[in-house]
Amino acid sequence: MKKIQMVDLNGQYQAIKEQVNTSLATIMETSAFINGPDVKAFQQELENYLGVKHVIPCANGTDALQIAMMGLGLEPGDEVITADFTFAATVEVIALLQLTPVLVDVEPDTFNIDIAAVERAITQKTKAIVPVHLFGQCANMDAILELAEKHNLYVIEDNAQAIGANYTSKNGKKQKAGTIGHVGSTSFFPSKNLGCYGDGGAIFTNDDELAYTLRGIVNHGMYKRYHHDVIGVNSRLDSMQAAVLRAKLPKLDGYCAARREAARKYNKAFEGQEHIIRPKTVNGCGGICDTCDCHVFHQYTLKITNGKRDGLAEHFNQNEIPYGVYYPIPLHRQKAYLDDRYDEADFPVTNQLIHQVISLPMHTELDDEQINHITATLIEYVNG
């Protein structure tokens, strides 16, 4: 059996090696390192893939979130509601802009933001909701958009983990994750489903005026060289990363399908296991039906409910099986974001999840031998 990796980037590279190497060599020869033809082409290709009017490439996913908030004109003191159970980048940019982060609990099965908790958290100072499409599927966007319309709020999608996922609204309309709210953002960090070979990110919107503002912000606030019309930042996707993403984008649906197939095999192996709770998809199928396209399984995350999660992690270490614990400390307990406003009683789900969740290797190159070894090792320990 070949060595198990959490993400097999080299294996993925081998399938696109010739195209990537040729593109990178061309960029080196032409020296079109910033805002070159590959950046413009990738922007257009991603717009077509997502079915969105505007894609604004930028330097990374964290910048994408920050620039989205800057573009909406949020002001210091404005409250922004987001999930407590996620990576710190989401709350980090809120704090950096001197906005007020308002953290709320998540659902126990999908791990996405709890709609009832969002509604309870809305005040007269609330200006935006940031749903995080965690682990590869959308939050309940129908309910979020209804709340946003009722209270005149912006919806900023954090789509760093769910690019390629589809969301079917209650009226039957199907849209790509990140294109449903007022503005969406994503990361092209190498381990993402659509990842480059460094840092990269993008912002999505169907709002022409907002798109114009965002394009200025990413480039020092300039629309004309040396004319700074808005306060901006330096956040550009470089040509080499765009070339890698251009090679991968046509394969994204295939990458996601391979991840779903691996998830189906994991799910089948864990069927009927009392203390191993499999991921739940928004359509309730668990990602195992042949037509499921709502979950792209950026992570395959289980809940271990008999108190053996930490022991399992050590057992994996001993058996050279990589894993992830996303996330071990909730944001409301992080030193940088401590706030007297938060009450532990408001986070019962998050406070439980941090002791139960474990993510298994998930990538396009997983084979049956590896999956069988991972699942057998896990089941034997949890039931032992």
C-alpha positions as CSV (number, residue, x, y, z in Angstrom):
1,M,0.0,0.0,0.0
2,K,1.4,3.4,-0.9
3,K,1.8,6.0,1.9
4,I,-1.5,7.6,3.0
5,Q,-1.5,11.4,2.8
6,M,-4.1,13.8,4.1
7,V,-4.0,15.6,0.7
8,D,-2.0,14.1,-2.2
9,L,-1.0,17.2,-4.2
10,N,1.9,15.5,-6.0
11,G,-0.4,12.7,-7.3
12,Q,-2.8,15.3,-8.6
13,Y,0.1,17.3,-10.2
14,Q,1.3,14.3,-12.2
15,A,-2.0,14.3,-14.2
16,I,-1.6,18.0,-15.2
17,K,2.2,18.2,-15.2
18,E,2.8,18.9,-18.9
19,Q,0.2,21.6,-19.1
20,V,1.3,23.3,-15.9
21,N,5.0,23.2,-16.8
22,T,4.4,24.5,-20.3
23,S,2.3,27.4,-18.9
24,L,4.8,28.3,-16.3
25,A,7.6,28.3,-18.8
26,T,5.7,30.6,-21.0
27,I,5.2,33.1,-18.2
28,M,8.9,33.0,-17.4
29,E,9.7,33.7,-21.0
30,T,7.2,36.6,-21.3
31,S,7.8,37.9,-17.8
32,A,4.0,38.6,-17.5
33,F,4.1,37.9,-13.8
34,I,1.4,40.3,-12.6
35,N,-2.0,40.8,-14.2
36,G,-0.9,38.7,-17.2
37,P,-3.0,37.0,-19.8
38,D,-3.5,33.9,-17.6
39,V,-5.1,36.0,-14.8
40,K,-7.6,37.6,-17.2
41,A,-8.3,34.2,-18.8
42,F,-8.8,32.5,-15.5
43,Q,-11.2,35.2,-14.3
44,Q,-13.4,34.7,-17.4
45,E,-13.3,31.0,-17.2
46,L,-14.2,31.0,-13.5
47,E,-17.1,33.4,-14.2
48,N,-18.4,31.0,-16.8
49,Y,-18.0,28.0,-14.5
50,L,-19.8,29.6,-11.6
51,G,-22.4,31.4,-13.7
52,V,-21.6,34.7,-12.0
53,K,-21.2,38.1,-13.6
54,H,-18.0,39.1,-11.9
55,V,-14.9,37.3,-10.5
56,I,-12.3,39.5,-8.9
57,P,-9.1,37.5,-8.3
58,C,-6.9,38.5,-5.3
59,A,-3.9,37.3,-3.3
60,N,-5.6,34.9,-0.9
61,G,-8.9,33.8,0.7
62,T,-8.5,36.0,3.8
63,D,-8.0,39.1,1.6
64,A,-11.0,38.1,-0.4
65,L,-13.2,38.2,2.7
66,Q,-11.7,41.5,3.9
67,I,-12.0,43.2,0.5
68,A,-15.6,42.0,0.3
69,M,-16.4,43.7,3.6
70,M,-14.5,46.9,2.5
71,G,-16.5,47.0,-0.7
72,L,-19.8,46.9,1.1
73,G,-18.8,50.0,3.1
74,L,-19.1,48.5,6.5
75,E,-18.0,50.9,9.2
76,P,-16.3,50.5,12.6
77,G,-18.7,49.2,15.2
78,D,-21.0,47.5,12.7
79,E,-21.9,44.0,13.8
80,V,-21.2,41.0,11.6
81,I,-22.6,37.6,12.5
82,T,-20.7,34.5,11.7
83,A,-20.1,30.9,13.0
84,D,-18.1,30.1,16.1
85,F,-16.9,26.7,14.6
86,T,-14.6,27.6,11.8
87,F,-11.1,28.8,10.9
88,A,-10.0,32.1,12.4
89,A,-9.7,34.0,9.1
90,T,-13.4,34.6,9.0
91,V,-13.5,36.5,12.3
92,E,-10.0,37.9,11.8
93,V,-11.0,40.2,9.0
94,I,-14.0,41.4,10.9
95,A,-11.8,42.5,13.8
96,L,-9.1,44.0,11.5
97,L,-11.7,46.3,10.0
98,Q,-12.8,47.3,13.5
99,L,-16.2,45.8,12.9
100,T,-17.8,43.9,15.8
101,P,-17.7,40.1,15.4
102,V,-20.8,38.3,16.7
103,L,-20.2,34.6,17.0
104,V,-23.0,32.1,17.1
105,D,-23.4,28.3,17.4
106,V,-23.6,25.8,14.5
107,E,-25.8,22.8,13.6
108,P,-24.8,19.5,15.2
109,D,-25.1,17.5,11.9
110,T,-24.0,19.7,9.0
111,F,-21.7,21.9,11.2
112,N,-22.9,25.0,9.4
113,I,-24.2,28.1,11.1
114,D,-27.4,27.7,13.2
115,I,-30.2,29.9,11.7
116,A,-32.1,30.2,15.0
117,A,-28.9,31.4,16.7
118,V,-28.3,34.0,13.9
119,E,-31.8,35.3,14.3
120,R,-31.4,35.7,18.1
121,A,-28.1,37.6,17.5
122,I,-29.5,40.3,15.2
123,T,-29.6,43.8,16.7
124,Q,-30.0,47.3,15.3
125,K,-26.2,47.4,14.8
126,T,-26.1,44.2,12.7
127,K,-25.1,44.9,9.1
128,A,-24.0,41.5,7.7
129,I,-24.1,37.8,8.0
130,V,-21.1,35.6,7.0
131,P,-22.2,32.0,6.5
132,V,-19.2,29.7,6.3
133,H,-19.9,26.8,3.9
134,L,-18.0,24.4,6.1
135,F,-16.2,21.2,4.9
136,G,-17.8,21.4,1.4
137,Q,-21.5,22.2,1.5
138,C,-23.6,25.3,1.7
139,A,-25.2,26.6,4.8
140,N,-29.0,27.1,4.7
141,M,-29.0,30.0,2.3
142,D,-32.8,30.1,1.8
143,A,-33.2,30.9,5.5
144,I,-30.2,33.2,5.6
145,L,-31.4,35.3,2.7
146,E,-34.9,35.6,4.2
147,L,-33.4,36.9,7.4
148,A,-31.1,39.3,5.5
149,E,-34.1,40.7,3.5
150,K,-36.2,41.0,6.6
151,H,-33.5,43.0,8.5
152,N,-31.8,44.7,5.5
153,L,-28.5,42.9,5.9
154,Y,-25.7,41.9,3.6
155,V,-24.8,38.3,3.1
156,I,-21.1,37.5,2.5
157,E,-20.4,33.9,1.7
158,D,-17.2,32.4,3.0
159,N,-16.8,29.8,0.3
160,A,-13.2,28.8,1.0
161,Q,-14.1,25.1,1.5
162,A,-17.0,24.6,-0.9
163,I,-16.1,25.8,-4.4
164,G,-17.8,23.5,-6.9
165,A,-20.7,22.7,-4.6
166,N,-24.3,23.3,-5.8
167,Y,-27.1,24.7,-3.7
168,T,-30.7,24.0,-4.7
169,S,-33.0,26.5,-3.1
170,K,-36.6,25.7,-2.1
171,N,-37.9,27.1,-5.3
172,G,-35.8,24.6,-7.3
173,K,-33.2,27.1,-8.5
174,K,-29.7,25.6,-8.5
175,Q,-26.6,27.9,-7.9
176,K,-23.0,27.4,-7.3
177,A,-21.8,28.0,-3.7
178,G,-20.4,31.5,-3.3
179,T,-22.7,33.1,-5.9
180,I,-25.9,33.2,-3.8
181,G,-25.5,36.1,-1.4
182,H,-24.5,39.7,-2.1
183,V,-20.9,38.7,-2.4
184,G,-18.8,35.6,-2.0
185,S,-15.2,34.8,-1.4
186,T,-12.9,31.8,-1.8
187,S,-9.4,30.6,-1.2
188,F,-7.1,28.8,-3.6
189,F,-4.8,27.5,-0.9
190,P,-3.0,24.4,-2.3
191,S,-5.1,21.9,-0.3
192,K,-8.5,23.3,-1.4
193,N,-10.6,21.4,-4.0
194,L,-9.4,24.0,-6.5
195,G,-6.0,24.9,-5.2
196,C,-3.0,26.7,-6.7
197,Y,0.7,26.1,-5.8
198,G,0.9,29.1,-3.4
199,D,-1.6,31.6,-2.2
200,G,-4.6,32.8,-4.1
201,G,-8.2,33.9,-3.7
202,A,-11.2,35.4,-5.5
203,I,-14.4,37.4,-4.8
204,F,-17.7,36.8,-6.7
205,T,-20.7,39.0,-7.2
206,N,-23.5,39.7,-9.6
207,D,-23.6,43.4,-8.5
208,D,-22.0,45.6,-11.2
209,E,-21.4,48.6,-8.9
210,L,-20.0,46.4,-6.1
211,A,-17.7,44.7,-8.6
212,Y,-16.3,48.0,-9.8
213,T,-15.6,49.0,-6.2
214,L,-13.9,45.7,-5.5
215,R,-11.7,45.9,-8.6
216,G,-10.3,49.2,-7.3
217,I,-9.8,48.0,-3.8
218,V,-7.6,45.1,-4.8
219,N,-5.3,47.4,-6.7
220,H,-4.4,50.1,-4.2
221,G,-7.8,51.9,-4.9
222,M,-6.7,52.6,-8.5
223,Y,-8.9,52.5,-11.6
224,K,-6.4,54.7,-13.5
225,R,-2.7,54.5,-12.7
226,Y,-1.7,56.8,-9.9
227,H,-5.3,58.0,-9.4
228,H,-6.4,56.5,-6.0
229,D,-10.2,56.9,-5.9
230,V,-10.9,54.6,-2.9
231,I,-8.9,53.2,0.0
232,G,-7.4,50.0,-1.3
233,V,-4.9,47.2,-0.6
234,N,-2.3,45.3,-2.7
235,S,-4.0,42.0,-3.3
236,R,-3.4,40.4,-6.7
237,L,-3.4,36.8,-8.0
238,D,-0.1,36.3,-9.8
239,S,0.1,34.8,-13.3
240,M,1.8,31.6,-12.2
241,Q,-1.0,30.7,-9.7
242,A,-3.6,31.6,-12.4
243,A,-1.9,29.3,-14.8
244,V,-2.1,26.4,-12.3
245,L,-5.8,27.2,-11.6
246,R,-6.5,27.3,-15.3
247,A,-5.2,23.7,-15.6
248,K,-7.2,22.5,-12.7
249,L,-10.6,24.4,-13.3
250,P,-11.8,22.1,-16.1
251,K,-11.1,19.1,-13.8
252,L,-12.8,20.6,-10.7
253,D,-16.1,18.7,-11.2
254,G,-14.1,15.5,-11.6
255,Y,-12.1,16.3,-8.5
256,C,-15.3,16.8,-6.6
257,A,-16.8,13.6,-8.0
258,A,-13.7,11.6,-6.8
259,R,-14.0,13.1,-3.4
260,R,-17.7,12.1,-3.2
261,E,-16.9,8.6,-4.3
262,A,-14.3,8.3,-1.5
263,A,-16.9,9.7,0.9
264,R,-19.4,7.0,-0.3
265,K,-16.9,4.3,0.5
266,Y,-16.2,5.8,3.9
267,N,-19.9,6.0,4.6
268,K,-20.5,2.4,3.5
269,A,-17.7,1.2,5.8
270,F,-19.1,3.1,8.8
271,E,-22.7,2.1,8.3
272,G,-24.3,0.9,11.5
273,Q,-21.5,2.0,13.7
274,E,-23.1,3.3,16.9
275,H,-20.3,5.6,18.0
276,I,-19.2,6.8,14.5
277,I,-21.5,9.5,13.2
278,R,-21.1,10.1,9.5
279,P,-21.3,13.5,7.7
280,K,-24.8,14.7,6.9
281,T,-25.5,16.5,3.7
282,V,-28.1,19.2,3.3
283,N,-30.3,17.0,1.2
284,G,-30.1,14.2,3.9
285,C,-28.5,11.6,1.6
286,G,-25.2,11.7,3.4
287,G,-23.5,12.2,0.0
288,I,-24.0,8.5,-1.0
289,C,-26.6,8.9,-3.7
290,D,-25.3,9.0,-7.3
291,T,-26.8,12.3,-8.1
292,C,-25.6,14.2,-5.0
293,D,-23.8,17.4,-5.9
294,C,-24.5,19.5,-2.8
295,H,-21.3,18.4,-1.0
296,V,-17.8,18.5,-2.4
297,F,-16.1,17.0,0.7
298,H,-13.3,19.3,1.2
299,Q,-13.1,17.5,4.5
300,Y,-14.7,14.2,5.4
301,T,-15.5,14.8,9.1
302,L,-16.8,12.2,11.5
303,K,-18.1,12.6,15.1
304,I,-16.7,10.0,17.6
305,T,-19.3,9.9,20.3
306,N,-17.9,7.5,23.0
307,G,-15.1,9.7,24.2
308,K,-12.4,8.0,22.2
309,R,-11.6,10.8,19.7
310,D,-8.3,11.8,21.3
311,G,-7.2,8.2,21.7
312,L,-8.1,7.6,18.1
313,A,-6.0,10.5,17.0
314,E,-3.0,8.9,18.8
315,H,-3.8,5.5,17.4
316,F,-3.8,7.0,13.9
317,N,-0.4,8.5,14.7
318,Q,1.0,5.1,15.7
319,N,-0.4,3.6,12.5
320,E,0.9,6.5,10.2
321,I,-2.6,7.5,9.2
322,P,-2.9,11.3,8.9
323,Y,-6.0,13.1,10.2
324,G,-7.2,16.5,11.1
325,V,-9.1,18.0,14.0
326,Y,-11.0,21.0,12.6
327,Y,-11.4,22.8,15.0
328,P,-9.9,22.1,18.4
329,I,-10.7,25.5,20.0
330,P,-13.8,27.5,19.3
331,L,-13.3,31.1,18.2
332,H,-15.1,32.5,21.2
333,R,-12.4,30.9,23.4
334,Q,-9.4,32.1,21.4
335,K,-7.3,34.7,23.2
336,A,-7.5,37.2,20.4
337,Y,-11.4,37.2,20.4
338,L,-12.3,36.8,24.0
339,D,-15.3,39.0,24.8
340,D,-17.5,39.3,27.9
341,R,-20.6,39.3,25.6
342,Y,-20.2,35.5,25.0
343,D,-21.8,33.0,27.3
344,E,-20.7,29.4,27.2
345,A,-24.4,28.4,27.3
346,D,-24.8,29.9,23.9
347,F,-22.4,27.4,22.3
348,P,-23.5,23.9,23.3
349,V,-23.0,22.3,19.9
350,T,-19.6,23.9,19.2
351,N,-18.4,23.0,22.7
352,Q,-19.3,19.4,22.1
353,L,-18.0,19.2,18.5
354,I,-14.4,20.2,19.5
355,H,-14.2,17.0,21.5
356,Q,-15.8,14.7,18.9
357,V,-14.8,15.7,15.4
358,I,-12.0,14.1,13.4
359,S,-11.4,14.5,9.6
360,L,-10.0,11.6,7.6
361,P,-7.7,11.7,4.5
362,M,-9.7,13.1,1.6
363,H,-8.4,13.8,-1.9
364,T,-8.7,12.7,-5.5
365,E,-6.0,10.1,-5.3
366,L,-7.4,7.9,-2.5
367,D,-7.6,4.2,-3.5
368,D,-9.6,1.3,-2.1
369,E,-6.7,-0.2,-0.3
370,Q,-6.0,3.0,1.6
371,I,-9.7,3.5,2.5
372,N,-10.1,0.0,3.7
373,H,-7.0,0.3,5.9
374,I,-8.2,3.7,7.3
375,T,-11.7,2.5,8.1
376,A,-10.7,-0.9,9.5
377,T,-8.2,0.8,11.8
378,L,-10.7,3.3,13.0
379,I,-13.5,0.8,13.6
380,E,-11.3,-1.6,15.5
381,Y,-10.1,1.2,17.9
382,V,-13.4,2.9,18.5
383,N,-15.1,-0.5,19.2
384,G,-12.2,-1.9,21.2
